[in-house]
Structures are given as structure tokens and as C-alpha cells.
Amino acid sequence: MNEQFSIASKVAVITGAGGVLGGSIAKCFTEQDAKVVAVDIRQEQLDKRVEELKAYGEDVIGIVGNVLDIASLEK
């Protein structure tokens, strides 16, 4: 990737990361050495995705929450 547009060491918060589209985006970002915060409302899918993503980079965390419900993110 062109260094001008590098996302290496940047933090990316990806909502819906347990799903197909969000998971694919999270994978691409992880492969580019971004620090990924994966957010999803489904604990089981999120846990699976985080484990998959850690194969591409260690800077991945998962947060269960609903971005439409601020109280769920403040926990």
C-alpha cells in the first residue's frame, strides 16, 4: 500500500465486526497493521471473529455493544 495512505498503527473501530461485511473490513485493516476495535452485539460471533483476526495481527480487541445504545458501550 502507498505509504501516503497507510493505516499501519492507526486505530480503527469497526461496527458489525461479527458479520460478513464488518468482518471482512476488519480483516483487511488487520492485514494492513491497523489496531482494530471490533464491535458487535453478538458475543459468540464477535469472539470467533476476534480469534480469526488475531491470526493476522495481535492488535485486535472485541467489544460487545450496540452503537445505537450509548449505555451499552459505556459498560
PEZIRA-V845302 format. One record per residue. RES is the residue in one small letter. PHI is phi as a letter, one per 30 degrees, with the letter a starting at -180 (999 if undefined). PSI is psi in degrees with one decimal (none if undefined). D_CENTER is the distance of its C-alpha to the mean C-alpha in Angstrom with 1 decimal. Layout:
res->RES phi->PHI psi->PSI d_center->D_CENTER
res->RES phi->PHI psi->PSI d_center->D_CENTER
This chain:
res->m phi->999 psi->145.1 d_center->19.8
res->n phi->e psi->128.4 d_center->22.1
res->e phi->e psi->-27.6 d_center->21.8
res->q phi->d psi->-30.8 d_center->22.5
res->f phi->c psi->22.3 d_center->19.1
res->s phi->d psi->140.6 d_center->17.1
res->i phi->c psi->9.3 d_center->13.6
res->a phi->e psi->132.8 d_center->14.1
res->s phi->i psi->4.1 d_center->13.6
res->k phi->d psi->155.5 d_center->12.1
res->v phi->c psi->127.2 d_center->9.4
res->a phi->c psi->123.4 d_center->6.9
res->v phi->c psi->119.0 d_center->5.8
res->i phi->c psi->115.0 d_center->4.6
res->t phi->d psi->150.5 d_center->7.1
res->g phi->i psi->26.7 d_center->8.4
res->a phi->d psi->-19.0 d_center->5.5
res->g phi->d psi->-14.8 d_center->8.5
res->g phi->d psi->-177.7 d_center->10.7
res->v phi->d psi->-53.1 d_center->12.0
res->l phi->d psi->-51.5 d_center->11.2
res->g phi->d psi->-37.6 d_center->7.6
res->g phi->d psi->-38.7 d_center->7.2
res->s phi->d psi->-41.0 d_center->9.4
res->i phi->d psi->-43.9 d_center->7.9
res->a phi->d psi->-40.2 d_center->4.7
res->k phi->d psi->-46.5 d_center->7.8
res->c phi->d psi->-43.9 d_center->9.9
res->f phi->d psi->-40.9 d_center->8.2
res->t phi->d psi->-40.9 d_center->8.1
res->e phi->d psi->-24.7 d_center->11.6
res->q phi->c psi->16.0 d_center->12.6
res->d phi->i psi->26.3 d_center->12.0
res->a phi->d psi->156.4 d_center->9.5
res->k phi->c psi->117.4 d_center->8.1
res->v phi->c psi->128.8 d_center->4.4
res->v phi->c psi->107.6 d_center->4.2
res->a phi->c psi->125.3 d_center->2.7
res->v phi->b psi->134.8 d_center->6.2
res->d phi->a psi->157.6 d_center->8.9
res->i phi->d psi->-10.2 d_center->12.7
res->r phi->c psi->108.2 d_center->13.3
res->q phi->e psi->-48.3 d_center->13.3
res->e phi->d psi->-46.9 d_center->14.5
res->q phi->d psi->-38.4 d_center->12.1
res->l phi->d psi->-44.0 d_center->9.0
res->d phi->d psi->-42.8 d_center->11.0
res->k phi->d psi->-45.1 d_center->11.8
res->r phi->d psi->-43.5 d_center->8.4
res->v phi->d psi->-42.2 d_center->7.5
res->e phi->d psi->-41.8 d_center->11.0
res->e phi->d psi->-43.9 d_center->10.9
res->l phi->d psi->-32.2 d_center->8.2
res->k phi->d psi->-15.2 d_center->10.4
res->a phi->d psi->-21.1 d_center->13.2
res->y phi->c psi->-19.0 d_center->12.0
res->g phi->a psi->148.9 d_center->11.3
res->e phi->d psi->-16.9 d_center->11.6
res->d phi->d psi->65.3 d_center->9.6
res->v phi->b psi->130.9 d_center->6.5
res->i phi->b psi->153.9 d_center->7.0
res->g phi->c psi->138.6 d_center->6.8
res->i phi->b psi->124.2 d_center->8.8
res->v phi->d psi->124.0 d_center->11.1
res->g phi->a psi->163.8 d_center->12.5
res->n phi->c psi->114.6 d_center->13.9
res->v phi->d psi->-13.9 d_center->13.5
res->l phi->d psi->-7.1 d_center->17.1
res->d phi->b psi->95.1 d_center->18.4
res->i phi->e psi->-36.1 d_center->18.2
res->a phi->d psi->-34.0 d_center->19.9
res->s phi->d psi->-24.1 d_center->17.2
res->l phi->d psi->-18.2 d_center->14.8
res->e phi->d psi->-4.9 d_center->17.6
res->k phi->d psi->none d_center->18.0
